[in-house]
Amino acid sequence: MRDDEPAAGPLPYVEVTDEAYAARAAAGFTVREFEFAVQLSGRCPRCDHSTTSTLVDELYRREASVAAPDPGYRTVLCECDADHPSRPAGLRGCGAYWTLRLEVEA
């Protein structure tokens, strides 16, 4: 159980970010590159549950071709399967999100 998790149960779903989330994820996530995707796996920096996000390479490249301040940055969401009270129907995760810089070979 994380220090910020109430003793009464799991963290409620809240769409929230913190600068520390990106640092924790960058240090602890595994990155797997496939021909058309990048898969990020690790522990959510907020709820500490296992989470995996898949970014489709084609979309990554299409977005990167559009003029943007820094197209290598991606917002990653917690996609854990754990129960988080107040989570809207059809969503996964605890609501945490963070931004990582991804460098994918063209």
C-alpha positions in Angstrom: 0.0 0.0 0.0 1.3 3.5 -0.9 1.7 6.2 1.8 -1.0 8.3 0.1 -3.5 5.4 0.0 -6.1 5.6 2.7 -6.1 2.8 5.2 -9.8 2.2 4.5 -9.1 1.1 0.9 -7.8 2.0 -2.6 -7.2 5.5 -3.9 -10.3 7.0 -5.5 -10.2 7.8 -9.2 -8.9 11.3 -9.7 -7.6 12.8 -12.9 -4.4 14.2 -11.5 -0.7 14.7 -12.4 2.4 15.6 -10.5 5.9 16.4 -11.7 7.2 13.5 -9.6 5.1 11.0 -11.6 7.2 11.4 -14.8 10.4 10.9 -12.9 9.2 7.7 -11.1 7.8 6.3 -14.4 11.0 7.1 -16.4 13.1 5.4 -13.8 10.9 2.3 -13.4 9.1 1.6 -16.6 10.2 -1.0 -19.2 10.1 0.1 -22.8 9.5 -2.4 -25.6 9.7 -1.3 -29.2 7.9 -3.3 -31.9 7.6 -2.6 -35.6 4.5 -0.4 -35.2 4.2 0.2 -31.5 6.0 1.1 -28.3 4.8 -0.6 -25.1 5.4 1.0 -21.7 5.1 -1.3 -18.6 5.6 -0.6 -14.9 4.1 0.5 -11.6 1.8 3.5 -11.7 3.5 6.4 -9.8 0.3 7.3 -8.0 -1.5 4.0 -7.1 1.5 1.6 -7.5 -0.5 -0.9 -9.4 0.9 -2.6 -12.6 0.1 -0.7 -15.7 0.8 -1.1 -19.4 0.3 1.5 -22.2 0.8 0.8 -25.9 1.5 3.7 -28.3 1.0 2.8 -31.9 4.1 3.7 -33.9 2.2 4.8 -37.0 0.2 7.4 -34.9 3.4 8.4 -33.2 5.1 9.1 -36.5 2.0 10.9 -38.0 1.8 13.2 -35.0 5.6 13.8 -35.1 5.3 15.0 -38.7 3.0 17.8 -37.7 4.8 20.9 -36.6 4.8 20.9 -32.8 7.0 22.4 -30.1 8.4 19.0 -29.2 6.6 16.0 -30.8 8.6 13.4 -28.8 6.6 14.0 -25.6 3.6 11.7 -24.9 1.0 11.8 -22.1 0.8 8.4 -20.5 -2.2 7.3 -18.4 -2.5 4.8 -15.6 -4.3 1.9 -17.2 -4.2 -0.5 -14.2 -7.0 -3.1 -13.7 -7.4 -2.4 -10.0 -10.6 -1.0 -8.6 -10.6 2.7 -7.9 -13.8 4.2 -6.4 -15.5 7.0 -8.4 -14.0 5.8 -11.7 -16.3 6.5 -14.6 -17.7 3.5 -16.4 -15.6 2.3 -19.3 -12.4 3.7 -18.0 -9.3 2.0 -16.5 -6.7 3.2 -14.1 -6.6 5.5 -11.1 -6.8 8.7 -13.2 -3.1 9.6 -12.9 -1.3 10.9 -16.0 2.2 12.0 -16.7 4.4 13.1 -19.7 7.4 11.2 -20.9 9.8 12.0 -23.8 10.0 9.1 -26.2 12.6 8.7 -28.9 11.6 6.1 -31.4 13.8 5.2 -34.3 12.2 6.1 -37.6 
